[in-house]
Amino acid sequence: MANIRPFRGLRYNPQRNDLSEVITMPYDRIHEAEQAKYYAQSPYNFARIIQGLRQPDTPENNVYTRARCYMQTWLSEGVMLREAQPVLYVLEQHFTTPDGQTHVRRGFTAALELTRFDEGVILPHERTLSGPKADRLKLTEVTETAWGHIFILYPDDENRINALLQPFLETHEPFILREQVIEPAVEQRFWVVDDPQVVADVVAAMSPKVNLIIADGHHRYETALNYRDEMRRRLPDRPATAAFNYVMATFVSMSDPGLVILPTHRLIHDYDKMDGAALKEALQPYFEVTELPDRESLFAQMAEATPEQPRFGFYDGRYTLLTLKSLETMAELVPDRDPNWRALDVAVLHEVIIEHVMGLSKESVARKENLDYLRDPTPGYEAVDRGAANFLFLLNPTRMAHVRACTGAGEKMPQKSTDFYPKIVSGLVALPLHDEIA
């Protein structure tokens, strides 16, 4: 059962901050260029905590201790505040997708009791790497705070929980802000839900739910489990309500009409085994290979893909549609995988094309030796045109039904299988872990 609780969040004081200048993308989207922009926006920008500047560090002065110092200083100066009572939070994101469609996605934020994946309450859908978990664990240990959200999808065919929240949202003004560096076009509307009855109703409605899926934040969730286990060893007498038994999560209904998954395209570079023409010929035993006149007709044809016959776009200076002839090819190549996994577009692309035909190993793909991932394909076309890359594979979005089927079968999807858009912004609220969940 999903045990969620309201909590006394740590957040920026809106009387002291322009919230648009302090919020950020999640830590793993902040690279050097983005970090510099966030730092320039405000001396209180959240990047200083979740992705601080690395300097010649010492055990006494390093990126983690500086994060703790920022937190303590900002609290003492009133830049940040601690909620007076346990509450829930709502984040409503208004955005337009690349196809020109407008959407609204609603999520609510609560403390979620941690459970292991084999307990069946929370399910992963992607594999994780060890490096990010070690980094996030150190930040959690030094600051005793959960700074990042776990983006979780929950089953709610009738969107009942959104309906429970609606009267409160209609009668209370939200904070309206925009993250300004990476997804500035997304309008963020943020509410602090402090009505005890609304909070109780949402908690009760969530309690029987199982098979919730992590959409984003696998590393953060596994980090929280590791932190919980370590704290239980250190402090075995602490009660079940100790905050380290929980993680901060933002929950979005799987039936929310604003739930959007974008594709992640693959750009191939520094590959010398065959050119585009030779590759297309080598693919013909497995795919219908159709030359098309332009980008628009390619995407129109890709959109007609079926679950039984995935379709891919291919660009090597010319536009080509690749239609898988039969999923039996996947059954032959990876007979030990679940049929739902074998039907994934990303799995077909990697197993049949990138590994089997092109001859790139899983290890080289993991190291990104010949591969870059692109949300926006435009830089990929440009790289091919100027000779900086060999070719570009274009994908359709992963279907939500495939995500549910794979996680239900216990299958983890390949990395970069899903790109839930927009991201859950960081910096609106954090979960202190040193005391108890009320």
N, C-alpha and C positions, 0 to 999 in steps of 0.2 A: 504494500500500500504506500502511496506517496504521502509522506508526512511533511507538510509545509507549515511554516510558522511566520507570522509577522515579526519584524525585528526593529531594533533601534538603530537605524542606519547612520552612517557617517557620511555627510555630504557638504558640498559647498554652501556657504551662507549667501543666498541670493541678494541680500542687501549689500554685500561686499564685492560681488563678482558679476561680471557679464558672463553668464553660463556658456554662451557660444564661444568664448575665448579660452575656456578652461577644459572643456570636454575633448576627448580624442577618439580615434579608432582603437580597437583592441591592440594589445602590445605587439602582436605578431604582424600587424600591418604597418608598424612604425619603423621605418628604416632611417638611414642617416639624414636624407633630405627632408623627410617628413618631421623627424625629430627637431631639426633646426627651425622649421616653420612653427611648430608647436611652442618651442621655447621662446620664440620671438613674439608670440601672441600675448603672453601674460607671464609675469613672474610666478604665478600660481598655477600654471598649466599642469594638468594631470600627468603629462609625459614625464615630468620630473620624478614621479613616484613609480610608474609602471615601466618606463623605458628611459631611465636616466642616462646622462652622459657618462661614459666609461673613461676614467682617467688612470694614471698610474696609482692603482689602489693598494691599500694596506688592510690588515684585519680590522683596524680601528676606523678607517675612513675609506668606504667603498660605495658602490652604487646602491647597495641595500641599506647601509647605515645612513646614507644621505637621504634615502626615501623615508626612513623612520624620522629623521630630523625634520624634514619638510612637514610630515604629518603632525608631529608634536608642536612645531612652531606655528603652523597654520591654525591648529586648534586653540592654542593659547592666545593668538592674536584675533580670533573670531573670524578668520577667513573660512574655516570649516566649523561645522557644528555637529553635535550628536543629537539625534532625535530624542525628544522628551518621553515618548511612549512608543510601543511597538506598532508598526504600521506596515502596509503594503505600498507598493509603488506601481504606477502604470506608465508605460512608454508607448505612445502611439506615433507611428512613423508614416508620413505622407510623402509619396515619391512617384516618379515616372520611370518606367522601364525603357530600355533602348528601342522598343517597338512603339513607343509613344503612348502606352497605356498608363493611366494613373491608378494608384493603389493606396490603400491604408491598411497597415498591419498593426495589430494591438498585442502587446505583451504585458504581463504583470510580473513584478519582481518580489520574491519571497525568499526566506531561508528554507533550504531543502535538506532534510535529514539524509546523510550519506548512506548509501547501500552499495554493496559490491554488485558487479554486473550479473553474476550468476544468481542473484536473488530475484531478478526479473522485473524490478521496479524501473530501473534506469538501464537503457540499452545503448551501447556505442554503435556508430555506423561507419567509423573510419579508424585506421590504424594510427598509432602515435609513435613519436621518436623520444629517445631518452633525454637529449640535451635540453629542450624547452622545459621538461618537467623538473630537472635539477635547478634550473634558473628560477622558475616560479616558486619552487619549494623554499629556496633560500629567501626570496622576498617575503613569503608568508611567515617564515620563522622569525625573521628579524623585526617585522612590523606587526606581527600578530593580527593581521587583517587580510580578509579576502577582497582583493581589489577588482578582479575581473568577473564578468558574468559568465555563467554557463547558459547557453541558449538551448532551451529544451522544448521539444514539441510534445504536446499531450493530446490524447484522443478526446474529442468532444464534438461528435457529429452535428449536434444542434447548436454549437457555440453558446452553451448555457452559461459558462462563466463570464464570457464577454457581456451577456445580457445582465448578469448580476451586477457587474461594474457600471453599466450604462447610466443608471439614474445618478450615481455619484458624479460621474464625469460630466454629465449635462448640467449639473448645478454648481460646479466648482471650476474656476478658471485655471487652466494649465500654465506652466512655464512653457514658452515657445522659443525654440533656439535651433541653431544649425551648427553642426560640426563643420569647420571651415577649410580643412586641408585636403581630405581624401574624398568625402561624400557630401560636399557642401550643398548639393541640390535637395537633400533630404531634410524635410522639416520635422523636427523632433518636438512632440508635445508630451510633457511630463507632469504627472500628478502625484501628490502624496496622499494616499487613501487612509484617512485616520478615523473613519466611521466604524466603530466596533462591530456593528451588526453586519455591515458589508464585508468586513474582514472575516468574521466568523462564518458567513455564508460561503465565501470563496474557499476557505480552509476546509469546510465540510464537503463541498462539492469535489474537491481534489482528492480527498482521503481514499476513496476506493480505487483510484486509477493505478494501473500498472502499464508496463511496456511503453514508458515514456522514452523518447529518443533524443540523444544529444545531437543537435544540429551543428553546433559550433562550441568549442571549448573542451574537447576531449583531454588535452594536456592539463588544463586547469582542473578538471574533475578528478583525474588520476592523481594530480598533485594534492588536492584536498583529501583524498583517501589516504595518501601517504602521511600527510600532516596529522590527520586524525589518529592514525595507528600509532605514530610516534608519541603524540600527546597522551594517548591512553596508556602507553608504557610508562611515561614519565609520571603521570598523575592518575593512577588507577582508581582513586577514590572520588574523582569528580563525577557528578551525576550525568544522566543521559541528556539533560538539558544544557550541558556545557556547549558553548558555541562552536568549539572545534569539531563537534559531531555533525555540523551543518556546512553547507556551501551556499553561496549566493547564486540564485538562478533566475533567469527571466523566461517565463513560460508563454508559448504561443500555441494556439490551437492548430492542430493539423488541418482543420476545416476552415481556418481563417481565410477569407477571400483574398487577403493581401499577402498570403504566403507565396513568395516567389523564389524559384531556384534558377539561377543563371548558369549557362554553360561555361566551362573552362577549356579554352582551346589549347592545342599543342603546337608549338613552333619547333621545328627540327633544324639544328645548325651543326656545322662542323662534321657532317656525315658524308663519308666518301665511298660507301659500298655500291651505291647506284644512284643515278639521277632520277628526276621525276618521271620521265618517260619509261625508264626501265622498271621503276617501282610499280607504275600502273599496269604494266604488262605482267609483272610477277603477282599482282593481286587478282588477276582475272579468274583463276580457279576458284576463288572464294567470293568475289564481288562482281556485281554488274557494274561496269565502268562506263560512265556516260559523260561525254564532254558537253559543257553548257556554255552559252555565249557570255554570261555576265554574272555578277554577284547576286543580283536580285533573283534571277531564275534559279540559281544554286540554292539560296535559302528557301525559296518557295518549294522546291523539290525536296529539300531536307525535311521540311515541316510535314510532309506526307509519310514520314516513317511510321512503322507500326512496331509494337513490342516484339513481334516475331522477326522483323526485318529492319534492324537498325540501319540508319543512313548517316553518312559522313560527307562533309565537304573537303575537297583537297585543292590546294592552290600552289602551283609551281610556276606562276606566270600565266597559267591558264586555269579555268574553273572546271572541276571535275566532280561528279557525284559518284560516291561509292555506296552501293546497296548490298548488304550481306545476303548471299543466296540462301543460306540455311544456318540455323543455330546448331545444326548437327556438327558443324565445324568446331564450335566451342565444346561440345560434348566429347569430341575426339581429343582435343588439345588439353582440356582440364576436366576430365571425367569425375574427379573427386569433389568438385565444387557444386554447390546447390544450383538447380536450374534458374532460380531467380537471379543469382549472382552472374551466371553465364549469359543472361539476357541484358545485362547492363551495357549501355553504349561504351562507357569507359573501359570496361573489362574486355569487350570485343576489340576495341582499338588497340589496347596494349597487348593482349594475348595473341591476336591474329596478325595485326599489321606491324606494330612496333617490335615485338619480340620474335614472332615466328617468321615473318617475311623479311623484315628489315634486319633481323639478327642482333638487336640490342638486348643486352641482358637486363634482368630485373635490378641487379646491383648498379649498373651504369645509369639506369633510369632513376633509381633512388638518389644517385649522386648528381643527377641533372647534367650529365656530361654532354649530351646532345639534345637536350630538351629544355624548353622554357614554357611556363604556363601563363596564359593570357586571358583575362576577363574580356578585354576589348581586343578584337582581332586586328584593328587598324594598324598598330605597329608591326604586326606580323606580315601583313601584305607589303608594307613598306620595306621591311627587312629582306623579304624575298626579292622584291623588285631591284633593290640596290646590291644584291649579291651577298648580303650579310647572313642569310639563312638559306637553307635548301628548299624547304616547303612547309606549308601550314596545314594542319588538320583542324577542321571546324566541326564542332559537336552541337547536338541538340541538348537542351537542359535535361538533367536526370529527372525522371518522373517521381512524384511523391509516393506513388503506389510501389515503385521499385524500392525506394528507401524503406518503406514499412515492411515489404516482403523480405528484403535481405536481412534486416535486423531481427525480424521475427524468426528467421531460419538460423540465426546465430552467425551470420556471415558479415564480416567487416568489409566495407567497400574500399576500393583503391583510393589512395590519397588524391585530392583534387577532383573527387567525383561530384561534389555538390558545392555550390556557391550561393548560400542563402543571402539574398539581397533585400534591404540593406543590412549592414552589420549592426549589432547591438552596441551602441556607443558606450565608452568607458568614461567614468568621472561623475556620473549623476549620483551614484550612491555606492558605498562600500559596506562590508559586513565586519565589524570588530569581532575578534575570536577569543579575546582574553577573559570574557565574562560568560554570562549565561544568556540563552535565548529565553525571553520572557514568556 
